[in-house]
Amino acid sequence: MGLDYSYEIFMPPRNVGRALTRLAELAPQGRDTPPLRVTLPGGDQLIMPFTSNFKSEPVDCSAGGTLELDTSIVIGVDDVMREFFLRDSDRVDERGRVSVGYVYLTVRFSPAWHPDFASLQFTAATSSMSRMFVQSASVRKVFTDLTATTGGVCCLLDTETDVFDICRLNGETFSGETFLAPGSRASTISSPPGASRWSGTGRRSHGIRHTCPVDAQPVNRSAQSPGEAGPQTETATVDRRWLCGRSKISRWPWATALPLLAGRRYSRA
């Protein structure tokens, strides 16, 4: 099987419409895809320039559940993309961007493991794209910017290992910080060249490790005044223990891990 790396953004459910609207603005221009009508919980409707399961029939999510979209988005070409991933057939626009797709988006309006937040999971279609998700700063910036501008509380990169990359949390953008899913063993993880290992159930990442406390508490949300997200966007913060989630709930291997970050439980060397 190939690699299925993904970025996942968590936000208050009412912000999903704004996130999808912003995502539509990132779609390549001049595509022949018929418009897709999507009805969101609450009855709001959007016209999206994507397909859903490769069809353009209207999608009704007024009762919640899950929305699946087959997206393509324009991303600025950086050195990593140019050297390793750009093909001769790729057309770079006047702003130095190229279309990347398909990127499969799954929107969960009230996931069981974090029902107070909606989840937008963007999954790479190929192994090559998965590697680009990890290596390209431009790709990462697209998803952290989307988190920032639409009131997201958290953006994670899932590379199908026990260690997950924290990209943005509570208004802060991170680089090189990870956390370990509860129940994982450090002995099963290969440290990158030059990295040091932690004993027990943690892993060093630029001198910082995150581990999920056994007594992780429920989500702690707090409304804040609108900032960069805009006046119509709900903003919220979470207690960092939220990233550890409820250990009995399982989706992907890391799904037991989501709540770790808001009180910043770091352990430093």
Summary of the structure (lengths in Angstrom):
residues: 269
radius of gyration: 18.5
end to end distance: 37.4
largest distance: 54.6
contacts: 842
relative contact order: 0.16
helix: 20%
strand: 30%
